Amino acid sequence: MDLTIVFLFVGIILLAAFLLFIMSFGKKRCRIVDVEKYRVKYLKIEQQLKKSEPSTYHMSVLNGDKLVDEAMKELGARGETMGERLKYFVARFSDRNGIWTAHKLRNRIAHESDIVVTYEDAKYALNNFRKALKDLGAI
């Protein structure tokens, strides 16, 4: 009878150790970001956009996109490109079309020398980057 209790006790210990192992390594680690850092960076980008200065339109979109990408990387998104990282977090975005539209505008700015970006386009993109950052928990 004493040997049965010992085996039962050892079995319970092994089962508990196995469950702890599964719980600690089976789940994806939850990462958090420095919200204040991203809030300050986003506000600088938003203030960079000036209606009276068309030269600010391109840079604000490029910088907003870069900030979202930085947050996704910090949160552990997989992928070689921002597009792949957006797909990794697609379920987290409340406005999937908005963030994709903003990112596509960034790509056009980066790759098309003759693109014309209006203030409204840039403002729309920044609003979508802000939403994405909120959805990621970065601001």
C-alpha positions as CSV (number, residue, x, y, z in Angstrom):
1,M,0.0,0.0,0.0
2,D,2.8,2.4,0.8
3,L,4.5,1.8,-2.6
4,T,1.2,2.6,-4.4
5,I,1.1,6.0,-2.6
6,V,4.7,6.7,-3.7
7,F,3.9,5.9,-7.3
8,L,0.8,7.9,-7.2
9,F,2.7,10.9,-5.8
10,V,5.5,10.6,-8.4
11,G,2.8,10.3,-11.1
12,I,1.1,13.5,-10.0
13,I,4.4,15.3,-9.8
14,L,5.3,14.2,-13.4
15,L,1.9,15.1,-14.7
16,A,2.2,18.6,-13.1
17,A,5.6,19.1,-14.6
18,F,4.4,18.1,-18.0
19,L,1.5,20.5,-17.9
20,L,3.7,23.3,-16.8
21,F,6.0,22.6,-19.7
22,I,3.1,22.6,-22.2
23,M,1.7,25.8,-20.8
24,S,4.9,27.7,-20.8
25,F,6.2,26.6,-24.2
26,G,3.1,25.7,-26.1
27,K,1.6,29.2,-26.0
28,K,2.9,32.1,-28.0
29,R,4.6,34.5,-25.7
30,C,2.5,37.6,-25.2
31,R,4.7,40.7,-25.9
32,I,3.9,44.2,-25.1
33,V,5.4,47.5,-26.4
34,D,6.2,50.8,-24.8
35,V,2.9,52.6,-25.4
36,E,4.3,56.0,-24.5
37,K,7.2,55.7,-27.0
38,Y,4.8,54.9,-29.9
39,R,2.4,57.6,-28.8
40,V,5.1,60.2,-28.9
41,K,6.4,59.0,-32.3
42,Y,2.9,58.9,-33.8
43,L,2.1,62.4,-32.6
44,K,5.4,63.7,-34.2
45,I,4.4,62.1,-37.5
46,E,0.9,63.5,-37.3
47,Q,2.3,67.0,-36.5
48,Q,4.7,66.6,-39.5
49,L,1.8,66.6,-41.9
50,K,1.0,70.2,-42.8
51,K,-1.8,71.1,-45.2
52,S,0.1,74.1,-46.6
53,E,3.3,72.0,-47.3
54,P,2.7,69.3,-49.9
55,S,6.3,68.1,-49.4
56,T,5.2,66.7,-45.9
57,Y,2.5,64.5,-47.4
58,H,4.9,61.8,-48.7
59,M,7.1,61.7,-45.6
60,S,4.2,61.5,-43.1
61,V,2.8,58.4,-44.9
62,L,6.3,56.8,-45.2
63,N,6.9,57.4,-41.5
64,G,3.5,56.2,-40.4
65,D,3.9,53.0,-42.3
66,K,7.4,52.5,-40.8
67,L,6.0,53.0,-37.2
68,V,3.3,50.4,-37.7
69,D,6.0,48.0,-39.1
70,E,8.2,48.7,-36.1
71,A,5.4,47.9,-33.7
72,M,4.6,44.7,-35.5
73,K,8.2,43.5,-35.5
74,E,8.5,44.3,-31.8
75,L,5.3,42.3,-31.1
76,G,6.9,39.3,-32.9
77,A,5.2,39.3,-36.3
78,R,6.7,36.9,-38.7
79,G,7.6,37.8,-42.3
80,E,10.2,39.3,-44.4
81,T,8.1,42.2,-45.6
82,M,5.6,44.5,-44.1
83,G,2.9,42.9,-46.2
84,E,3.7,39.5,-44.7
85,R,3.7,41.0,-41.2
86,L,0.3,42.6,-41.9
87,K,-1.0,39.2,-42.9
88,Y,0.4,37.8,-39.6
89,F,-1.6,40.3,-37.6
90,V,-4.6,40.5,-39.9
91,A,-7.1,39.3,-37.3
92,R,-6.1,42.1,-34.9
93,F,-7.0,44.9,-37.2
94,S,-10.4,46.4,-36.9
95,D,-10.1,48.0,-40.3
96,R,-8.2,45.6,-42.5
97,N,-8.9,47.4,-45.7
98,G,-7.8,50.7,-44.2
99,I,-4.4,49.5,-43.2
100,W,-3.9,47.8,-46.5
101,T,-4.9,50.9,-48.4
102,A,-2.5,53.0,-46.3
103,H,0.3,50.6,-46.9
104,K,-0.4,50.4,-50.6
105,L,-0.1,54.2,-50.7
106,R,3.2,54.0,-49.0
107,N,4.4,51.5,-51.6
108,R,3.3,53.7,-54.4
109,I,5.2,56.7,-52.9
110,A,8.3,54.5,-52.5
111,H,8.2,53.1,-56.0
112,E,6.4,55.6,-58.3
113,S,8.3,58.8,-58.9
114,D,5.3,60.6,-60.4
115,I,2.7,59.9,-57.8
116,V,0.6,62.8,-56.6
117,V,-0.5,62.5,-52.9
118,T,-3.2,64.9,-51.7
119,Y,-3.5,66.1,-48.1
120,E,-6.7,64.1,-47.8
121,D,-4.8,60.9,-49.0
122,A,-2.1,61.5,-46.4
123,K,-4.6,62.3,-43.6
124,Y,-6.6,59.1,-44.5
125,A,-3.4,57.0,-44.4
126,L,-2.3,58.5,-41.1
127,N,-5.7,57.8,-39.5
128,N,-5.5,54.2,-40.6
129,F,-2.0,53.9,-39.2
130,R,-3.3,55.3,-35.9
131,K,-6.1,52.7,-35.9
132,A,-3.6,49.9,-36.6
133,L,-1.3,51.1,-33.8
134,K,-4.3,51.1,-31.4
135,D,-5.4,47.6,-32.6
136,L,-1.8,46.4,-31.9
137,G,-1.9,48.0,-28.4
138,A,1.0,50.3,-29.3
139,I,-0.9,53.5,-28.6
